[in-house]
Amino acid sequence: MTIGEARALAQQHLDASGVSEQGQRLVIFPEDEIVEDFDWCYVFHYNTERYVQTNDPDDAMGPGAGPIAVLKKDGAIFEMGSAPGYEERLAEYGRTHGYL
């Protein structure tokens, strides 16, 4: 799976999930921003569309939402909260499912 295909799946997932508490559409950060490429998944960070455009903290999502992982082998989506840190949750998922 390419990073572009994974990005599209992640955005489709956000579109199906609804909107933020502020009623804003949720979007993946632009391609030149935060994307992490692991052996077994891509991790995409997201926020409200308005925040991505303005970078104004008043437009940002509230706390609690973490990034989205898209598994390379089958496109499955794994959402992570922000606590504990997403790195810890990602590692736990990887160990539990035999990726690490």
Sequence and secondary structure as in RCSB ss.txt:
>XXXX:A:sequence
MTIGEARALAQQHLDASGVSEQGQRLVIFPEDEIVEDFDWCYVFHYNTERYVQTNDPDDAMGPGAGPIAVLKKDG
AIFEMGSAPGYEERLAEYGRTHGYL
>XXXX:A:secstr
  HHHHHHHHHHHHHHH B TTS BEEE  TTS EEE SSEEEE EEEHHHHHH  GGGS  TTEEEEEEETTT 
 EEEEESSS HHHHHHHHHHHTT  
